[in-house]
Amino acid sequence: MSKVLHISDDQFETEVLKSAVPVLVDFWAPWCGPCKSIAPTLDELSEEIPNVKICKINIDENSGYAAKLGIMNIPTLLLYKDGELVAKQIGALTKADLANFINNHI
């Protein structure tokens, strides 16, 4: 897929739930230090793991799905496959750990 997509609540169903490929969703906010620290890693992985779509949702601007999914901490990373949640990670990870998290669940 390459390149991280910044999506809104209105795009969640189309970009995540109806995606033909697995999707990693990063729930984040601009004021969140750990969120900022993993952003470059997500950019790199979007190029290195082409069979996974990576989406980011700014919870300050789009709180609907964050509330619906019970997101209480950020960053929260949710991995969807065939429209179903298959894995959840709360908190920042190293690049290697994040790659393993994705690859172990797709």
Secondary structure, 3 states (H helix, E strand, C coil): CCCCEECCHHHHHHHHHCCCCCEEEEEECCCCHHHHHHHHHHHHHHHHCCCCEEEEEECCCCCHHHHHCCCCCCCEEEEEECCEEEEEEECCCCHHHHHHHHHCCC
